[in-house]
Amino acid sequence: MAPIKVVVHGASGRMGQEVIKALCRESTMQLVGAVDIKVGETCLALPDGSGTVPISSSIEKIITECKPDVIIDFSTARAVMPAARMAIKQGIHMVIGTTGLTADEIKEINDLAEGYSVGVVMASNFALGAIMMLHLTRIAARYFDYAEIIEQHHLLKVDSPSGTALTTARAMIEAKGKPFNRPVEKEVSDSRGQQVEGITIHSVRLPGILARQEVILGAPGQTLSIKHDTVSRECYMPGVMIAAREVLKRKGLIQGLDSLLGLRED
């Protein structure tokens, strides 16, 4: 079987560089090109020393030249939509890890994917431990009426709350079937964080942290904490590779890795 031809969009970013290293280790995949707005050369040297691939700030140029099967996108919310519109219309599948997209943008991606019979996997977190955390919080949400989320990331993360925290909160509310209760407050305080249907999300941005999330559920006389720590971006790569393989078998938009792992039905 021929290897899956992959282009990385956002190749110069931290996640993009990690994806490129992971692809070089995958015998079933072949990195054929790269795209990034910050480009000084026309060729990207592969980190394993096996050669070079074309790189450009123009995704159109790379698509035309490299003819990928899949584009893995870890760019920015501003850059992903033009890339998605162009790629999906040409029958190219996508794995999107970029966060910060609006509901309207996500709907547009879904409509494009369905209209052109292309698979798109979009996830706010590709760490398998984080996916298990999401699965467990869905189960626990049915039995608790109060919940808060503390998410911590490095100080360069641009969005707040994180996409993972928002995904977690929405999944908990969906599983519960109604909003969570909010503690009684005498007056509204900014220090209480962002509210998502009764769930308070607290965001921390500091050097020395990569990514951490803790979901705390409370009931009379007890609390339940479900926590996931990310200590290296390498932890995301198994999930990204699963998505890149599975997206070729799918049509339409798949949000989250849990359905790909058999943790829930689409």
GUBA-844004 format. One line per field, with one value per residue: residue number from 1; residue in one letter; chain; x, y, z of N, C-alpha, C in turn. Coordinates in steps of 0.02 Angstrom, whole numbers. Atoms other than C-alpha are relative to their C-alpha. Example, Ala and Ser with C-alpha at 12.3 -4.5 7.8 and 13.67 -1.06 7.14 Angstrom:
// residues 2
pos	1 | 2
code	A | S
unit	A | A
nx	45 | -42
ny	-59 | -59
nz	0 | -3
cax	615 | 684
cay	-225 | -53
caz	390 | 357
cx	45 | -39
cy	60 | 55
cz	0 | 37
***
This chain:
// residues 266
pos	1 | 2 | 3 | 4 | 5 | 6 | 7 | 8 | 9 | 10 | 11 | 12 | 13 | 14 | 15 | 16 | 17 | 18 | 19 | 20 | 21 | 22 | 23 | 24 | 25 | 26 | 27 | 28 | 29 | 30 | 31 | 32 | 33 | 34 | 35 | 36 | 37 | 38 | 39 | 40 | 41 | 42 | 43 | 44 | 45 | 46 | 47 | 48 | 49 | 50 | 51 | 52 | 53 | 54 | 55 | 56 | 57 | 58 | 59 | 60 | 61 | 62 | 63 | 64 | 65 | 66 | 67 | 68 | 69 | 70 | 71 | 72 | 73 | 74 | 75 | 76 | 77 | 78 | 79 | 80 | 81 | 82 | 83 | 84 | 85 | 86 | 87 | 88 | 89 | 90 | 91 | 92 | 93 | 94 | 95 | 96 | 97 | 98 | 99 | 100 | 101 | 102 | 103 | 104 | 105 | 106 | 107 | 108 | 109 | 110 | 111 | 112 | 113 | 114 | 115 | 116 | 117 | 118 | 119 | 120 | 121 | 122 | 123 | 124 | 125 | 126 | 127 | 128 | 129 | 130 | 131 | 132 | 133 | 134 | 135 | 136 | 137 | 138 | 139 | 140 | 141 | 142 | 143 | 144 | 145 | 146 | 147 | 148 | 149 | 150 | 151 | 152 | 153 | 154 | 155 | 156 | 157 | 158 | 159 | 160 | 161 | 162 | 163 | 164 | 165 | 166 | 167 | 168 | 169 | 170 | 171 | 172 | 173 | 174 | 175 | 176 | 177 | 178 | 179 | 180 | 181 | 182 | 183 | 184 | 185 | 186 | 187 | 188 | 189 | 190 | 191 | 192 | 193 | 194 | 195 | 196 | 197 | 198 | 199 | 200 | 201 | 202 | 203 | 204 | 205 | 206 | 207 | 208 | 209 | 210 | 211 | 212 | 213 | 214 | 215 | 216 | 217 | 218 | 219 | 220 | 221 | 222 | 223 | 224 | 225 | 226 | 227 | 228 | 229 | 230 | 231 | 232 | 233 | 234 | 235 | 236 | 237 | 238 | 239 | 240 | 241 | 242 | 243 | 244 | 245 | 246 | 247 | 248 | 249 | 250 | 251 | 252 | 253 | 254 | 255 | 256 | 257 | 258 | 259 | 260 | 261 | 262 | 263 | 264 | 265 | 266
code	M | A | P | I | K | V | V | V | H | G | A | S | G | R | M | G | Q | E | V | I | K | A | L | C | R | E | S | T | M | Q | L | V | G | A | V | D | I | K | V | G | E | T | C | L | A | L | P | D | G | S | G | T | V | P | I | S | S | S | I | E | K | I | I | T | E | C | K | P | D | V | I | I | D | F | S | T | A | R | A | V | M | P | A | A | R | M | A | I | K | Q | G | I | H | M | V | I | G | T | T | G | L | T | A | D | E | I | K | E | I | N | D | L | A | E | G | Y | S | V | G | V | V | M | A | S | N | F | A | L | G | A | I | M | M | L | H | L | T | R | I | A | A | R | Y | F | D | Y | A | E | I | I | E | Q | H | H | L | L | K | V | D | S | P | S | G | T | A | L | T | T | A | R | A | M | I | E | A | K | G | K | P | F | N | R | P | V | E | K | E | V | S | D | S | R | G | Q | Q | V | E | G | I | T | I | H | S | V | R | L | P | G | I | L | A | R | Q | E | V | I | L | G | A | P | G | Q | T | L | S | I | K | H | D | T | V | S | R | E | C | Y | M | P | G | V | M | I | A | A | R | E | V | L | K | R | K | G | L | I | Q | G | L | D | S | L | L | G | L | R | E | D
unit	A | A | A | A | A | A | A | A | A | A | A | A | A | A | A | A | A | A | A | A | A | A | A | A | A | A | A | A | A | A | A | A | A | A | A | A | A | A | A | A | A | A | A | A | A | A | A | A | A | A | A | A | A | A | A | A | A | A | A | A | A | A | A | A | A | A | A | A | A | A | A | A | A | A | A | A | A | A | A | A | A | A | A | A | A | A | A | A | A | A | A | A | A | A | A | A | A | A | A | A | A | A | A | A | A | A | A | A | A | A | A | A | A | A | A | A | A | A | A | A | A | A | A | A | A | A | A | A | A | A | A | A | A | A | A | A | A | A | A | A | A | A | A | A | A | A | A | A | A | A | A | A | A | A | A | A | A | A | A | A | A | A | A | A | A | A | A | A | A | A | A | A | A | A | A | A | A | A | A | A | A | A | A | A | A | A | A | A | A | A | A | A | A | A | A | A | A | A | A | A | A | A | A | A | A | A | A | A | A | A | A | A | A | A | A | A | A | A | A | A | A | A | A | A | A | A | A | A | A | A | A | A | A | A | A | A | A | A | A | A | A | A | A | A | A | A | A | A | A | A | A | A | A | A | A | A | A | A | A | A | A | A | A | A | A | A
nx	42 | -39 | 6 | 45 | -38 | 22 | -27 | 10 | 14 | -23 | -58 | -52 | 22 | -22 | 36 | -18 | -65 | 8 | 35 | -49 | -43 | 40 | 11 | -62 | -4 | 57 | -12 | 61 | 13 | -56 | 4 | -17 | -5 | 15 | 24 | -2 | -5 | -69 | -42 | -58 | -30 | 48 | -3 | -4 | -41 | 34 | -40 | -35 | -55 | 16 | 8 | 38 | 66 | 15 | 36 | 20 | 53 | 60 | 27 | 21 | -60 | -20 | 51 | -9 | -65 | -11 | 59 | 6 | 63 | 23 | -35 | 3 | 0 | -11 | -19 | 37 | 71 | 6 | -28 | 27 | 60 | -19 | -30 | 53 | 41 | -37 | -18 | 58 | 29 | -42 | 4 | -54 | 23 | -35 | -2 | -6 | -11 | 4 | 59 | 21 | 48 | 67 | 51 | 15 | -57 | 4 | 56 | -22 | -44 | 45 | 38 | -47 | -19 | 56 | 14 | -52 | -13 | -68 | -3 | -37 | -1 | -17 | -4 | -34 | -54 | -14 | -31 | 46 | 20 | 51 | 62 | 28 | 27 | 64 | 47 | 18 | 41 | 67 | 34 | 10 | 45 | 70 | 13 | -18 | 36 | -47 | -64 | -43 | -58 | -61 | -45 | -63 | -40 | -58 | 20 | 7 | 63 | 36 | 72 | 18 | -22 | -27 | 49 | 13 | 44 | 67 | 26 | 17 | 60 | 58 | 13 | 31 | 68 | 37 | 11 | 47 | 65 | 22 | -56 | -20 | 18 | -52 | 3 | 32 | -48 | 31 | -11 | -40 | -71 | -41 | -46 | 33 | -13 | 52 | 55 | 29 | 60 | -8 | -68 | -49 | -66 | -54 | -58 | -65 | -52 | -64 | -57 | -12 | 56 | 18 | 73 | 31 | 71 | 33 | 73 | 20 | 73 | 16 | 65 | -3 | -44 | -52 | -20 | -34 | -46 | -27 | -54 | -47 | -59 | -41 | -69 | -36 | 44 | -4 | 59 | 55 | -14 | 39 | 68 | -2 | -11 | 63 | 47 | -22 | 17 | 72 | 38 | 8 | 56 | 60 | 29 | 29 | -40 | -1 | -28 | -28 | -27 | 33 | 37 | -50 | -26 | 55 | 27 | 69 | 23 | 7
ny	-60 | -62 | -41 | -57 | -61 | -49 | -68 | -32 | -72 | -26 | 43 | -31 | -4 | 53 | 61 | 19 | 32 | 65 | 43 | 18 | 52 | 62 | 27 | 31 | 65 | 41 | 35 | 0 | -69 | -35 | -73 | -21 | -73 | -38 | -68 | -44 | -71 | -22 | 43 | -33 | 44 | 36 | 70 | 13 | 58 | 44 | 6 | 64 | -1 | 42 | -40 | -62 | -5 | -70 | -40 | -65 | -36 | 9 | 68 | 18 | 24 | 66 | 49 | 13 | 33 | 61 | 43 | 41 | 34 | -29 | -59 | -6 | -72 | -30 | -68 | -48 | -4 | -44 | 32 | 66 | -1 | -1 | 65 | 50 | -12 | 20 | 71 | 43 | -4 | 41 | 69 | 16 | 9 | -44 | 8 | -69 | -8 | -72 | -18 | -70 | -10 | -16 | 50 | -7 | 28 | 72 | 21 | -5 | 58 | 58 | -3 | 14 | 70 | 40 | -16 | 27 | 69 | 1 | 7 | -50 | 13 | -61 | 14 | -51 | 32 | 66 | 44 | 54 | -9 | -52 | 29 | 41 | -47 | -23 | 56 | 11 | -56 | 9 | 48 | -29 | -58 | 20 | 14 | -57 | -61 | -56 | 16 | -55 | 22 | -41 | 18 | -36 | 6 | -44 | -70 | -21 | 23 | -62 | 2 | 13 | 66 | 44 | 39 | 63 | -15 | -13 | 65 | 40 | -27 | 13 | 71 | 15 | -25 | 44 | 64 | -11 | -17 | -65 | -37 | 13 | -53 | -47 | -21 | -64 | -54 | -63 | -47 | 30 | -19 | 23 | 52 | 65 | 33 | -1 | 47 | 37 | 35 | 21 | 23 | -54 | 19 | -45 | 6 | -21 | -5 | -12 | 39 | 60 | 45 | 15 | 4 | 39 | -14 | 37 | -8 | 14 | 6 | -3 | 20 | -4 | 46 | 32 | -28 | 46 | -37 | 36 | -45 | 23 | -41 | 8 | -20 | -6 | 1 | 66 | 39 | -10 | 29 | 60 | -19 | -32 | 52 | 38 | -42 | -4 | 64 | 12 | -51 | 24 | 47 | -36 | -54 | -50 | -24 | 38 | -44 | 38 | 66 | 53 | 45 | 39 | 49 | 43 | -21 | -21 | 3 | -65
nz	0 | 3 | -61 | 1 | 13 | -50 | -4 | -66 | 3 | -64 | -10 | -41 | -70 | -44 | 16 | 68 | -1 | -32 | 49 | 52 | -28 | -6 | 67 | 21 | -32 | 21 | 63 | 41 | 22 | 32 | 2 | 68 | 5 | -61 | 11 | -58 | 20 | -12 | 43 | 28 | 49 | 42 | -19 | -72 | -16 | -47 | -61 | -4 | 48 | 58 | 60 | -6 | 33 | 15 | -49 | 29 | -36 | 40 | -3 | 68 | 35 | -27 | 21 | 72 | 11 | -40 | 6 | -61 | -20 | -64 | -27 | -73 | -11 | -66 | 17 | -42 | 18 | 59 | 59 | 15 | 42 | 71 | 17 | 2 | 60 | 60 | -1 | 2 | 67 | 44 | -22 | -47 | -68 | -46 | -73 | -24 | -71 | -14 | -40 | 5 | 54 | -21 | 17 | 71 | 38 | -6 | 42 | 70 | 13 | 3 | 63 | 53 | -3 | 24 | 70 | 43 | -22 | -25 | -72 | -39 | -72 | -36 | -71 | -40 | -36 | 29 | -50 | -15 | -70 | -2 | 27 | -54 | -49 | 26 | -4 | -70 | -24 | 27 | -43 | -67 | 3 | -11 | -71 | -41 | 19 | 0 | 30 | 23 | 38 | -4 | 55 | -4 | 60 | 6 | 5 | 70 | 28 | 18 | -16 | -69 | -22 | 52 | 38 | -37 | -56 | 26 | 24 | -59 | -31 | 43 | -2 | -64 | 2 | 45 | -35 | -56 | 28 | -26 | -29 | -69 | -48 | -18 | -71 | -12 | -8 | -20 | 55 | 53 | -5 | 56 | -22 | 3 | 64 | 51 | -12 | 56 | -23 | -69 | -13 | 0 | 26 | -21 | 44 | -26 | 51 | -34 | 24 | -40 | 9 | 69 | 0 | -54 | -11 | -54 | -7 | -69 | -8 | -71 | -27 | -73 | -34 | 41 | 66 | 45 | 44 | 58 | 20 | 51 | 8 | 60 | -16 | 63 | 58 | 30 | -20 | 48 | 65 | 16 | 18 | 66 | 50 | 5 | 38 | 70 | 33 | -1 | 36 | 69 | 2 | -23 | 39 | -44 | -56 | -63 | -52 | -56 | 14 | -38 | 45 | 35 | -49 | -21 | -65 | 10 | 68 | 34
cax	0 | 65 | 103 | -21 | 44 | 36 | 61 | 84 | 4 | 84 | 248 | 357 | 253 | 290 | 154 | 195 | 376 | 323 | 205 | 346 | 459 | 318 | 283 | 466 | 445 | 287 | 315 | 134 | 145 | 252 | 278 | 272 | 262 | 243 | 159 | 194 | 177 | 354 | 455 | 632 | 676 | 593 | 644 | 623 | 759 | 682 | 736 | 788 | 911 | 818 | 804 | 697 | 518 | 448 | 390 | 297 | 185 | 59 | -49 | -114 | 63 | 100 | -66 | -35 | 146 | 131 | -47 | -71 | -201 | -212 | -170 | -129 | -168 | -92 | -90 | -203 | -389 | -363 | -263 | -359 | -519 | -439 | -340 | -495 | -597 | -460 | -412 | -585 | -646 | -501 | -546 | -406 | -444 | -397 | -345 | -370 | -294 | -309 | -427 | -520 | -640 | -815 | -974 | -1008 | -834 | -854 | -1023 | -944 | -810 | -946 | -1048 | -895 | -843 | -1016 | -1038 | -874 | -878 | -715 | -666 | -614 | -561 | -561 | -502 | -453 | -337 | -251 | -174 | -249 | -249 | -349 | -474 | -495 | -518 | -657 | -738 | -734 | -802 | -948 | -990 | -968 | -1069 | -1231 | -1212 | -1152 | -1239 | -1087 | -926 | -779 | -629 | -453 | -350 | -167 | -59 | 104 | 101 | 109 | -57 | -168 | -344 | -427 | -516 | -430 | -520 | -502 | -586 | -732 | -750 | -750 | -881 | -997 | -977 | -1022 | -1176 | -1229 | -1207 | -1304 | -1442 | -1456 | -1347 | -1249 | -1295 | -1196 | -1146 | -1243 | -1143 | -1185 | -1110 | -1032 | -841 | -719 | -611 | -740 | -689 | -794 | -963 | -1022 | -1198 | -1156 | -978 | -844 | -682 | -525 | -379 | -197 | -57 | 121 | 296 | 349 | 182 | 140 | -40 | -141 | -326 | -423 | -610 | -680 | -857 | -941 | -1084 | -1131 | -989 | -877 | -781 | -716 | -562 | -512 | -344 | -230 | -52 | 43 | 231 | 285 | 204 | 257 | 102 | -10 | 72 | -9 | -180 | -132 | -69 | -229 | -331 | -226 | -254 | -438 | -490 | -466 | -606 | -730 | -845 | -900 | -839 | -790 | -764 | -650 | -551 | -669 | -776 | -618 | -566 | -736 | -781 | -942 | -1046 | -1046
cay	0 | 172 | 287 | 425 | 589 | 727 | 916 | 1009 | 1182 | 1287 | 1194 | 1321 | 1320 | 1212 | 1086 | 1090 | 1046 | 904 | 836 | 840 | 739 | 613 | 594 | 554 | 405 | 340 | 207 | 221 | 409 | 523 | 708 | 785 | 971 | 1106 | 1276 | 1420 | 1608 | 1626 | 1551 | 1598 | 1449 | 1348 | 1180 | 1112 | 997 | 845 | 823 | 641 | 691 | 594 | 740 | 893 | 937 | 1094 | 1232 | 1392 | 1525 | 1481 | 1330 | 1336 | 1314 | 1167 | 1080 | 1097 | 1040 | 902 | 833 | 775 | 652 | 740 | 912 | 919 | 1095 | 1173 | 1352 | 1491 | 1522 | 1658 | 1545 | 1382 | 1438 | 1490 | 1327 | 1223 | 1304 | 1271 | 1095 | 1021 | 1082 | 985 | 825 | 835 | 769 | 871 | 848 | 1012 | 1045 | 1234 | 1306 | 1471 | 1442 | 1514 | 1410 | 1481 | 1432 | 1256 | 1243 | 1301 | 1166 | 1037 | 1094 | 1091 | 918 | 847 | 936 | 872 | 701 | 735 | 683 | 814 | 772 | 923 | 908 | 1032 | 904 | 750 | 681 | 511 | 547 | 705 | 607 | 484 | 631 | 697 | 525 | 507 | 682 | 644 | 494 | 589 | 740 | 641 | 620 | 791 | 960 | 1072 | 1078 | 1193 | 1179 | 1244 | 1247 | 1298 | 1334 | 1417 | 1607 | 1613 | 1526 | 1653 | 1590 | 1584 | 1480 | 1340 | 1243 | 1086 | 1169 | 1231 | 1061 | 978 | 1095 | 1075 | 886 | 881 | 987 | 878 | 720 | 795 | 861 | 1026 | 1166 | 1140 | 1235 | 1390 | 1431 | 1575 | 1736 | 1898 | 1996 | 1950 | 1950 | 1941 | 1826 | 1687 | 1651 | 1621 | 1537 | 1402 | 1351 | 1340 | 1275 | 1402 | 1393 | 1469 | 1502 | 1513 | 1571 | 1555 | 1508 | 1336 | 1258 | 1168 | 1110 | 1050 | 1032 | 981 | 955 | 965 | 902 | 936 | 863 | 871 | 792 | 749 | 806 | 712 | 775 | 717 | 787 | 774 | 841 | 869 | 870 | 861 | 897 | 723 | 659 | 731 | 636 | 463 | 546 | 652 | 498 | 401 | 547 | 558 | 373 | 369 | 529 | 443 | 322 | 457 | 581 | 744 | 827 | 722 | 826 | 748 | 587 | 494 | 425 | 367 | 274 | 192 | 293 | 361 | 351 | 492
caz	0 | -46 | 100 | 144 | 71 | 202 | 201 | 366 | 376 | 513 | 492 | 584 | 743 | 893 | 852 | 667 | 702 | 816 | 681 | 553 | 669 | 700 | 514 | 484 | 602 | 518 | 385 | 325 | 294 | 189 | 220 | 46 | 84 | 213 | 227 | 345 | 335 | 403 | 260 | 213 | 105 | -33 | 42 | 218 | 282 | 368 | 549 | 523 | 387 | 252 | 131 | 99 | 52 | -29 | 88 | 45 | 120 | -17 | 21 | -157 | -225 | -109 | -148 | -335 | -323 | -192 | -217 | -36 | 28 | 197 | 265 | 451 | 512 | 667 | 603 | 670 | 671 | 541 | 424 | 437 | 350 | 183 | 188 | 224 | 86 | -41 | 14 | 39 | -130 | -207 | -116 | 12 | 185 | 337 | 518 | 610 | 780 | 767 | 898 | 913 | 768 | 780 | 772 | 599 | 538 | 605 | 519 | 356 | 369 | 404 | 254 | 141 | 200 | 171 | 5 | -65 | 22 | 111 | 286 | 414 | 592 | 707 | 887 | 1021 | 1100 | 1025 | 1186 | 1219 | 1406 | 1377 | 1272 | 1415 | 1535 | 1423 | 1417 | 1607 | 1637 | 1522 | 1632 | 1796 | 1737 | 1748 | 1936 | 1995 | 1995 | 2020 | 1920 | 1885 | 1769 | 1799 | 1639 | 1637 | 1486 | 1436 | 1430 | 1238 | 1213 | 1124 | 1164 | 1333 | 1392 | 1299 | 1165 | 1271 | 1421 | 1316 | 1232 | 1403 | 1474 | 1324 | 1327 | 1512 | 1484 | 1338 | 1443 | 1589 | 1479 | 1571 | 1641 | 1802 | 1959 | 2001 | 2180 | 2253 | 2237 | 2327 | 2184 | 2017 | 2020 | 1875 | 1979 | 1959 | 1780 | 1625 | 1643 | 1523 | 1573 | 1757 | 1739 | 1787 | 1688 | 1765 | 1648 | 1703 | 1587 | 1654 | 1597 | 1655 | 1609 | 1448 | 1472 | 1621 | 1651 | 1806 | 1812 | 1988 | 2020 | 2186 | 2286 | 2471 | 2570 | 2422 | 2268 | 2118 | 2024 | 1850 | 1796 | 1646 | 1632 | 1470 | 1496 | 1313 | 1145 | 1095 | 1186 | 1049 | 907 | 925 | 918 | 767 | 674 | 715 | 647 | 488 | 452 | 499 | 410 | 241 | 287 | 340 | 257 | 336 | 495 | 646 | 803 | 933 | 935 | 1050 | 908 | 817 | 976 | 997 | 1152 | 1079 | 923 | 794
cx	44 | -8 | -49 | 42 | -29 | 36 | -15 | -9 | 13 | 64 | 53 | -19 | 23 | -34 | 17 | 66 | -4 | -34 | 49 | 47 | -37 | -11 | 63 | 10 | -53 | 13 | -60 | -17 | 62 | -14 | 22 | 7 | -20 | -19 | 7 | 9 | 71 | 48 | 58 | 33 | -55 | -2 | 8 | 41 | -36 | 44 | 37 | 57 | -13 | -10 | -37 | -68 | -12 | -37 | -15 | -50 | -67 | -24 | -22 | 59 | 19 | -50 | 11 | 63 | 3 | -59 | -9 | -67 | -31 | 41 | -11 | 11 | 9 | 24 | -33 | -72 | -10 | 23 | -36 | -59 | 17 | 30 | -54 | -43 | 35 | 10 | -61 | -31 | 41 | 3 | 54 | -29 | 41 | -4 | 15 | 8 | -1 | -64 | -17 | -48 | -69 | -48 | -17 | 55 | -1 | -57 | 19 | 45 | -42 | -37 | 45 | 18 | -56 | -13 | 50 | 20 | 72 | -2 | 41 | -5 | 24 | 0 | 38 | 59 | 10 | 35 | -49 | -23 | -54 | -66 | -33 | -29 | -68 | -53 | -24 | -42 | -71 | -41 | -17 | -51 | -72 | -18 | 18 | -36 | 45 | 67 | 38 | 61 | 57 | 45 | 61 | 41 | 59 | -23 | -8 | -65 | -47 | -73 | -11 | -75 | 25 | -56 | -18 | -49 | -72 | -32 | -22 | -65 | -63 | -18 | -34 | -72 | -44 | -16 | -51 | -70 | -30 | 59 | 16 | -24 | 60 | -5 | -31 | 54 | -36 | 8 | 47 | 71 | 37 | 45 | -30 | 8 | -59 | -51 | -23 | -56 | 10 | 69 | 47 | 67 | 50 | 61 | 63 | 49 | 66 | 56 | 11 | -56 | -9 | -76 | -23 | -74 | -26 | -73 | -18 | -76 | -16 | -71 | 5 | 46 | 55 | 17 | 33 | 43 | 26 | 51 | 44 | 57 | 35 | 70 | 42 | -50 | 1 | -63 | -58 | 8 | -36 | -72 | -3 | 9 | -62 | -49 | 18 | -15 | -75 | -40 | -12 | -61 | -66 | -23 | -34 | 46 | -8 | 34 | 22 | 24 | -39 | -39 | 49 | 27 | -55 | -30 | -70 | -17 | -4 | -71
cy	63 | 40 | 58 | 63 | 57 | 67 | 28 | 75 | 29 | -36 | 30 | 7 | -59 | -66 | -24 | -36 | -69 | -49 | -23 | -55 | -67 | -32 | -35 | -70 | -49 | -32 | 2 | 70 | 31 | 75 | 24 | 75 | 33 | 72 | 39 | 71 | 26 | -47 | 40 | -41 | -33 | -75 | -6 | -63 | -43 | -13 | -66 | -5 | -38 | 39 | 64 | -7 | 73 | 34 | 68 | 32 | -7 | -72 | -23 | -29 | -70 | -54 | -19 | -41 | -70 | -50 | -46 | -36 | 35 | 63 | -1 | 73 | 17 | 71 | 49 | 1 | 42 | -36 | -64 | 2 | 5 | -67 | -53 | 8 | -26 | -76 | -45 | -1 | -40 | -73 | -22 | -3 | 43 | -25 | 68 | 0 | 73 | 15 | 74 | 14 | 16 | -56 | 4 | -30 | -77 | -28 | 1 | -59 | -64 | -2 | -16 | -74 | -46 | 11 | -30 | -71 | -10 | -8 | 55 | -21 | 64 | -17 | 56 | -29 | -70 | -46 | -53 | 4 | 52 | -25 | -44 | 44 | 25 | -54 | -10 | 58 | -3 | -47 | 32 | 57 | -18 | -3 | 58 | 63 | 61 | -22 | 63 | -31 | 50 | -23 | 46 | -12 | 48 | 71 | 24 | -25 | 59 | -1 | -18 | 10 | -43 | -36 | -64 | 12 | 12 | -64 | -43 | 24 | -16 | -74 | -21 | 22 | -44 | -66 | 7 | 15 | 64 | 37 | -24 | 57 | 45 | 16 | 69 | 52 | 65 | 53 | -33 | 26 | -27 | -58 | -70 | -35 | 3 | -55 | -32 | -43 | -31 | -26 | 60 | -26 | 53 | -13 | 28 | 0 | 19 | -36 | -60 | -51 | -14 | -4 | -46 | 16 | -45 | 17 | -21 | 0 | -5 | -22 | 3 | -54 | -31 | 41 | -56 | 42 | -46 | 46 | -32 | 51 | -16 | 25 | 8 | -2 | -66 | -41 | 8 | -42 | -66 | 15 | 32 | -53 | -45 | 39 | 2 | -65 | -8 | 49 | -21 | -46 | 34 | 51 | 49 | 17 | -45 | 44 | -42 | -69 | -56 | -49 | -45 | -56 | -46 | 18 | 28 | -5 | 69 | 24
cz	0 | 64 | -10 | -9 | 42 | -11 | 69 | -10 | 69 | 19 | 45 | 73 | 41 | -16 | -70 | -3 | 31 | -48 | -53 | 26 | 5 | -68 | -27 | 31 | -24 | -68 | -47 | -27 | -29 | 1 | -69 | -8 | 64 | -18 | 65 | -25 | 9 | -37 | -28 | -54 | -42 | 16 | 76 | 11 | 53 | 61 | 7 | -51 | -64 | -65 | 13 | -32 | -16 | 57 | -31 | 47 | -36 | 3 | -69 | -39 | 23 | -20 | -73 | -12 | 31 | -3 | 61 | 5 | 60 | 14 | 76 | 18 | 74 | -13 | 49 | -23 | -62 | -64 | -20 | -48 | -74 | -22 | -8 | -63 | -63 | -2 | -10 | -70 | -51 | 23 | 48 | 70 | 47 | 72 | 28 | 76 | 21 | 38 | -10 | -57 | 28 | -20 | -75 | -43 | 3 | -43 | -74 | -19 | -6 | -67 | -60 | -3 | -25 | -74 | -48 | 19 | 22 | 76 | 32 | 74 | 34 | 75 | 35 | 38 | -29 | 50 | 21 | 73 | 7 | -28 | 52 | 55 | -22 | 5 | 72 | 27 | -27 | 45 | 67 | 0 | 14 | 74 | 46 | -27 | -3 | -30 | -18 | -34 | 10 | -57 | 2 | -63 | 2 | -17 | -72 | -32 | -10 | 21 | 73 | 8 | -58 | -36 | 36 | 57 | -24 | -26 | 59 | 31 | -42 | -1 | 65 | 1 | -45 | 34 | 56 | -25 | 25 | 29 | 71 | 45 | 13 | 74 | 6 | 13 | 19 | -54 | -51 | 4 | -60 | 19 | -5 | -66 | -47 | 13 | -65 | 27 | 69 | 18 | -5 | -25 | 21 | -44 | 33 | -58 | 33 | -36 | 46 | -4 | -74 | -5 | 57 | 3 | 56 | 0 | 71 | 4 | 74 | 16 | 76 | 28 | -42 | -62 | -39 | -47 | -55 | -32 | -53 | -6 | -66 | 17 | -62 | -57 | -37 | 15 | -50 | -63 | -14 | -21 | -69 | -54 | -8 | -43 | -74 | -38 | -7 | -44 | -73 | -8 | 15 | -51 | 48 | 58 | 61 | 52 | 60 | -21 | 32 | -44 | -38 | 45 | 25 | 67 | -5 | -74 | -29 | 3
***
